[in-house]
Amino acid sequence: MEIEQAVARHYAHGSLEEAILDALAAAGKDLQHLTPKDLAPVDEFHTGGRLATVAFAQEFGLRPGMRLLDIGCGLGGAARYFAHEHGCQVTGIDLSPEYVNVTNVLARRVGLDDRVSCELGSALALPFEPESFDAAYMLHVGMNIEDKAMLFAEVRRVLAPSGLFGIYDVMRIADGELSYPVPWASGPESSFVADAATYRRLLVAQGFEVLKERNRRDFALELFQQMRAQAAAGGPGPLGLHIVMGANAGQKVKNLRGDITAGLIAPIEMICRVAA
Ligand SMILES: C[S@@+](CC[C@H](N)C(=O)[O-])C[C@H]1O[C@@H](n2cnc3c(N)ncnc32)[C@H](O)[C@@H]1O
């Protein structure tokens, strides 16, 4: 509970809906006719943003009509993308009341509120019946969750037989102190970065088989290069994750980049399935 309160505090902004709409207007977007693509620079809160979500979807095996659970959906960018581009029905859950509100507001604004909805709740006590979903995913969420065995048990419970579980988390590659703040935590009290072997062991123990695993370090490093070039050429413009991450956004990204570059952590994808 204490961890969850610290996590919710870390992500609290205060006037996020307004800040996003102002930035969209400043970027010349028509607020009455927004598309999921317009929102992508600001609503995909993980390494690589929309590009990473598109790549993840290619590995994940989505089908139209699939019932998806987005665990720690944040502002719902991936949920809207999967609903819009793949015809899925997506339910999100998140600890942050403000993020839940923004996810639902943005889904309405792009006309996807019949296919995307988000509710307030914890990944460790999912408010859903057994076998409610065909697939579940979490993008950059596991770093905030200490009890991954409980998390995976909950995901397993709400998945249908042979259901898919996709993960894209920052994982530990080597020992060494991480620098804070990072985008997911102000300090070590709400940061629980684990290595891929721990994920695999706990997933298998909870009844999953791991089908695929992919280290996205090179992709991330290339992206950081592009961000630096963009910054040198005058900054990222009004729309970007700096709106979500707040005043110390630059430091958070710098620390993340530093620790990925140093080989301590890396974004890693895993695609799993409920074992037969
Ligand atoms: C770095 S953000 C990623 C958001 C989103 N998945 C994305 O990629 O855009 C992590 C999110 O996980 C949520 N989160 C962390 N721990 C959680 C938990 N125990 N239950 C539900 N949501 C959680 C946070 O509130 C936050 O929205």
The ligand as a MOL file (V3000), in Angstrom:
LIG
                    3D

  0  0  0     0  0            999 V3000
M  V30 BEGIN CTAB
M  V30 COUNTS 27 29 0 0 0
M  V30 BEGIN ATOM
M  V30 1 C 5.9580 4.6520 -16.7800 0
M  V30 2 S 4.2370 4.6520 -16.6750 0 CHG=1
M  V30 3 C 3.7790 3.7160 -18.1200 0
M  V30 4 C 2.3650 4.0140 -18.5730 0
M  V30 5 C 1.8860 3.2510 -19.7970 0
M  V30 6 N 1.9840 1.8280 -19.6250 0
M  V30 7 C 2.6410 3.6770 -21.0070 0
M  V30 8 O 3.5310 2.9340 -21.4210 0
M  V30 9 O 2.3660 4.7580 -21.5370 0 CHG=-1
M  V30 10 C 3.8740 3.4540 -15.3780 0
M  V30 11 C 2.4100 3.3990 -15.0380 0
M  V30 12 O 2.1610 2.2500 -14.2260 0
M  V30 13 C 1.2130 2.6010 -13.2340 0
M  V30 14 N 1.3760 1.6740 -12.1080 0
M  V30 15 C 2.4850 1.4590 -11.3680 0
M  V30 16 N 2.2590 0.5260 -10.4070 0
M  V30 17 C 0.9840 0.1340 -10.5740 0
M  V30 18 C 0.1530 -0.8100 -9.8940 0
M  V30 19 N 0.5880 -1.5130 -8.8580 0
M  V30 20 N -1.1180 -0.9580 -10.3170 0
M  V30 21 C -1.5980 -0.2260 -11.3540 0
M  V30 22 N -0.8560 0.6830 -12.0320 0
M  V30 23 C 0.4170 0.8730 -11.6480 0
M  V30 24 C 1.5560 4.0330 -12.8960 0
M  V30 25 O 0.5200 4.6940 -12.2330 0
M  V30 26 C 1.8820 4.5930 -14.2700 0
M  V30 27 O 0.7440 5.0780 -14.9160 0
M  V30 END ATOM
M  V30 BEGIN BOND
M  V30 1 1 1 2
M  V30 2 1 2 3
M  V30 3 1 2 10
M  V30 4 1 3 4
M  V30 5 1 4 5
M  V30 6 1 5 6
M  V30 7 1 5 7
M  V30 8 2 7 8
M  V30 9 1 7 9
M  V30 10 1 10 11
M  V30 11 1 11 12
M  V30 12 1 11 26
M  V30 13 1 12 13
M  V30 14 1 13 14
M  V30 15 1 13 24
M  V30 16 1 14 15
M  V30 17 1 14 23
M  V30 18 2 15 16
M  V30 19 1 16 17
M  V30 20 1 17 18
M  V30 21 2 17 23
M  V30 22 1 18 19
M  V30 23 2 18 20
M  V30 24 1 20 21
M  V30 25 2 21 22
M  V30 26 1 22 23
M  V30 27 1 24 25
M  V30 28 1 24 26
M  V30 29 1 26 27
M  V30 END BOND
M  V30 END CTAB
M  END
